[in-house]
Amino acid sequence: MSALDHRTGRHRDRGTVEPAGTASGHGHGHGHGPAPPSSRQVRMLLVAVLVPIALATLVGLWLTWPSDQPHSGVDIGLGQRPVQGEVLTATSAPCTTGVGGAGSAGQDKRCVSLSVRLTDGDSPGVMVQQVLPDEPSTPRFAVGDQVVLGYTGGNPSDAASYQIQDFQRGSSMLWLAALFAAAVLLLGRWRGLASLAALGFSFLVLVTYLFPAILTGGNPVIVGVLAASVIMFGVLYLTHGVSAQTSSAVLGTVLSLALIGVLGTVFSAATQLTGLDDDTAKLIGVLGHGIDARGLLLAGMLIGALGVLDDVTVTQTSSVWELRRANPELGARQLYTAALRIGRDHISSAVNTLALAYTGAVLPVLLLFSLSGQSFGTLVTTQDVAQEVVRTLVGSIGLVAAVPITTAIAALVARHDKIEPVAERT
């Protein structure tokens, strides 16, 4: 004799005993059927896998922590001390000799004449005159603009001791940061506060460990791997709490990062990427000693992919756990199949996000090369563009692989984890 199971719509024999782990009778998960399997073994397995990785990361940090901080105040090519000022007048005028060019040629060109009042430095309140060539590459100045001048030394009241460098952006950026924080807190509330704390933790790791370790001679690949691991553990557990669900996301991130590291190493060597772009070459010149430029490229590849990778792994584990709560009878294979369908939709947007982010970073280079009349094949194989292409493709492969890897881990863990059904949670 059979009865209709209201949750599945199937008939089941009243005389049969459902296997452990399947919900029976009522939809609350704590009815008269057998208790769900204990999650102790699952959690112990996750601990056994992740604790050695965490310990190895801590040991690596201890061994590679910079004993000396990099020298501050190093001349990076500017050779000038920043001084703030305010533009009082901005007029167009003929260039004097030596600004637009020598002799009569300089008289044919137009320049921008600025009267700037210094607001700090050795001579606050002093007015200095600055003349800039009026060229397409020259910024446009207006009365009231807050600017930064470079003080070259000498008489602090002499206009010749100063040179316009940039605009002041501190206050505007602070307002933007405050607006960003308010938006995150308004929508995310306590979870948003945890996200902001995690963001601060990420920058703390970069500033206190990654930058000094590389600048003082550390191996960029090793330092990058360790920094990415610390950020991964800190951000995921700080934002999502310590649970089997978060640990599944951490494990999926670890495996995906390892894949990105291996592919990045192989294909940066296969494509003979040197990593010696203009910025890296300038860094080496400032440091005065050699640095593993290709390793620096790989470290940037790992750090750059980590942010999007965290999003993918957390989304997949959340999908698996929600499916498990909605239907506790789903097995590991069913959880994997259903969550993978969600992952396929997510991965297309994630890959596009990564590709467009890297494209935007080299947009001026792409525009410059597009004017050269060279073929597309020649364009994408140049050093500056090729390293971004390799970075994008390697990171995208890691993101694609993260979906089935993390989903499989989450499905196996969630199937044997204690999970409150939706009815209990609401």
N, C-alpha and C positions, 0 to 999 in steps of 0.2 A: 504494500500500500504506500502511496507517495503523497507528498504535500508540496504545494507550490512555494518555492523560495521567492519571497517578495523582492529581494535585492537583485537576483540574477534572472528571474523569470523562468528558471528551469525547475523541473520536478526532481525531487530527491527522495530516496527511500527512507522512511522513518526508522527502519531497522538498522540502517548503516551508521557507522561512526565516522565523522569527518576527521581527516588527518589533522595533526597538530599544525597550528599556524593558519588554518582557515577560519574565518568568522562564521559563527553559527547563530541561529535563532534571531537575536535582536541585532539592530544595526549600530549598537553603542560600543561594541568591542569588549564589554565586561559582563556579558550575559552568562548563561548557564553552560556555554560551550567551554572547551579547553582554553587555558590562558595562552596568549601569544608567546612565541618562543622568546627566551631571554636574550637581551642584546649584549650581555656581558662578554660572550665569546667574540662577538663582532668588534666590540670596542677594544678588547684586548688585542685583537689582530691588528686593528688600526694603530694602536699604541706601539705594537711591536715593529710596525713598518715605519712610522713617522718619527718616533723618538730617536732612533739612530741617525736619521737625516738631520733632525734638529741638533743633536749633539755634535755631529760632524760639522754643521754650520757654525756652532759656537766655538769649537776647537779651531776651525779655519779663521774665524774672526780674531781669536786670541793670537794666532800665529802671524796673521797678516796685518794686525792693527798698526798703523803708522806710529813709530816711536817719536818722530819729529814732525811737527807741523810744517807745511810748505811755507816758504818765505812770502810774506805779504809785501805789498808795495813794489812788486817787481815791475819794471818798465815793460809794458806790452806794446810799445810802439807809439804811444801818445806822448810820453815824457812830460806830462803836464798835470798840475794839480787842479781838480775841478773847483770852480767858483760859480756861485749862482748869481743871476742878474735878471733885470726886467727891461724889456724893450720899451723905450719911450717914444722914439720916432723911427719910421722905416720909409725911406724915400729912394727913388731911382735917380741915379746920377752918373755922369761920364766917369769911366775908370781912370784913375791916375796912373802914371807911368809905373810899371812894375806889378800892377794888379791885373789889368787886362792884357798886358803884353808890353814889350819895349817900344819906345819911340811913338810914332804916330799911329801905329797899329793899335796901341792901347787906347787911344782917344776915340776910336771908332766903336768901341764896345761899351756896353752899359753895365753898371754895377748896382748893387743894393747897399745903401749907406744906412747903418743902424746906430742909433744912440742908445747905449745900454747903461743902466744904473746898477752898480754892483750892490748886492744885498748881503753878502758875507765875504769871507776872506780877510786879507790884511787891510783893505781899504773900503769898507762898506760905505755906501753913499756916493762914491766917486763915479763920475760920468766918463765913459770911454766910448770912442768912436770905432766902429768896425765896418770895413768895406769888403763886400763879397762879390765875386763875379756873378752876373745875372745869366745863369745857364740853366738848361733843363734839369740838371742834377742838383741844383741849389734849392734848399727848402724855401718855402714862402713864409716870411715873417710879417707879423702885424703888431700894432701898438698894444701893449699889455701882455705879450707873450713872455712866459717865464722860461729863461734859457740857462744853459750851462756853458761857461767859458773855461778854457784851459789856461791856467796861469803858468807861463814858461819860465818865470823867475825874473830877477831884475827889479826895476822900480815898480812897486805895486800901484802907483798912480799913473803910470805911463800906459797909454792904449796899446803900444807895441808889445807889451808884456802879456797880452791876452789874445785869445783866438776863440771864436764861436765854435762850439763842438756839437751841442745837441739841445733838445728841449727838456724841460723838467716834466716828469710824468708821475712823480710819486703820489701826489694827492689824488689824481684821477684813477690810478691803479688801486689805491686804497679804497676808494668808493666802489670800484668794480668788484673788488674782493669782498667788501661788505655786502654788496647786492647778491653775489654768488652764495655767500654763507647764509644770508637770510632766506634765499630761495630753497636751499637745501634743508634748512631747519623747518621752514614752513611746510614743506611736503613730507620730509622724512621724519620730523620730530626727533625722538630719541635715537632712532636709527640714523637719521641725518647727522645728529651730533657725533655719533660713533664714526660715520663716514668722514667727517671733517677731522676728527682726531686721527683717523687712519691716514688721511692725506698729509697731515702734519708729521706723522711718524715716517712716512715715505721720504719726505724732504729732509727730515732729520738724519736718516740713514745715509742719504746721498751727500749731505753737507759734512757730516762728522766722520764718515768712513770712506765712502766711495771716492770722492774728490781727493782728500788728502792721501789715501793709500796709493792711488794711481800717480799723483804728482810727486810722491816721494820714492817712486821706482817700483811699486808693486806690479805684479803681472795683471794686466787689465782683464784677461779672461777669468782668472781665478777670483779676482776682486769683484768683477761683475756678477759671477755666479753666486758668490756669497751674499752680496748686497741684494740680489734678486730673491734669494732664499729668505733672508731676514724680512724683507718687505712682504713677501708672500705670506709667511707665517703670521707676522704682526698684523697686516691689513685684514686678512680673512678672519682670523680669530677675534680681532678687536671689533670688526664690523658685524660679524654674524654669530659670534659666541662660540664657545667650545661645545661641540656636539659631533655625533657621527656624521651628520649631514655636512658640516663644515670640513671635517677631516677628509671626507670623500672628495670634496672640491680641492683641498690642498694636495691630496695624492694625485689627482688628475692634472693639476697644475705642474707638479714636480715632473711627472712623466712627459708632459708636453714641452716644458722648458728644456728637458734633457734632449728631446728630439730636435728642437730648434737649435740648441747648441751644437749638436752633431752635424746637422745639415749646414749650419752656418760655417762651421770649420771646414767641412768638405768642399762646399761650393765657393767659398771665398778663396780657397787655394786653387780649385779647378779653374776659376775665372781669372786667377792671378790678380785679385784685388790687393792693392798695396795699403789702402786706407789713408794714403797721403794726399788728402785734399788740402785746400788752401788753409783752412782753420787748423788742421792737424800739423801741417808744416810750420805754421806760425807758432803753435804751442811748443814744438820741438825746439825751435829757435829761441824761444823765451826761456825754456827750461835749461838749455845749455847741455843737455845729455840726451841720449837716445831713448826712445819709447817704442813699444811694440804697437805700431800703427794698426796693423791688421787685428791684433788683439783688442785694441780700443774700439775698432769697428764692431767686433763680435760682442763686446760688452754692451755697447749701445743698442745692438740688435736685441739682446736679451731684455734689457731694461725697457726698451720701446714696446716690445711685444707683451710684456707682463701685464700692463694695464688692461688691454683688450682680452688677454687670456683669462684673467681673473673673472671678467664679466661672463665669458662663455662657460667656464666651469661652474660658477655659482648658479647661473641660469639652469644648467642641465641638472645639477643636484636638486635644485628647488623643484624642477618639473617632476623628477622621479618621486620625491617625497610627497608632493601634492597628489600625484596619481595614486600613490600608495594609500594616502589618507582617504581619497575619494572612493577607492575600491580596494579594501584590504585583501581581497581574494586574488588579486593579480600576482602572478608568479614573476620571477626574475626576468624571464624571456619576454613576457608581456609588458613589463615595465620598461624594459630596454627598447622594445619596438615602438611603443607609444611615445616615449621621451625622445627617441631619435627623430621622429617626425617633427617634433618641436625644434630640435636642434638643427635640422636641415633648413628651416625657415630663418633661424637666427644666424647661422653661419654665413649665409649669403650677404646679409647686411654688415656683419662684423668684418668680413674680408674686404668689402667695399670701403668700409670706414678706414681700415688700415692702409689700403692702397691710396685713397684720396689724401690721407694725412701725410704720407711720405711724398706724394706728388706735390702737395702744397708747399712742402719744405724746400723743394728744389725748383719751384715754378720759375723764378728768374733765370735759372740755368737752362731750363727747357726752352723758354722764350728766346734766350740768346742763341742757343744752338739751332733753333728753328729758322733763324735768319741766315744761317751759314749755307743753306742750300744743299746740305749733306743728306744722304738717304737715312731713312728711319733706322735701318740696321746699324749704320755707322753711329748714329746719335745715341742709341741705347747701349752701345758697347763702350762708350767713353767712360773714363774712371768715375767722374762725378755722378753720372746718370746710372751707370752699371751697378755701383754699390747700393743705390737706392732700390734698383730693380731686384737685386739679390736679397736685400733686406726685406722688401715687400713680399717676395715669393716665399722665402724661407719662413717668415712670420706667418704668412697665410697658410702654408702647409701645416705648421704647428697648430694654428687655430682649427683647421679642418680636422686634424687628428684628435684634438682635444675633445671633440663632440663624442665620437664613439668610445674613446678611452674613459672619459669621465662618466658617461652614461652607463657603461658596463660596470664600473666600480660602484656607482651609486645604486644601480639596480640590485647588485648582489648584497650590498650592505643594507639597503632599505628593506629588502625582503625579509631579513632576519632581525630587524631592529624593532624595538617597541615604539609604536606610533599611535598617537591618539587619533581616532576617527574624526571626521569633520564635525559630526554632531556634538562630540564632547568639547571640541575647541571653540565652538560657537555658543 
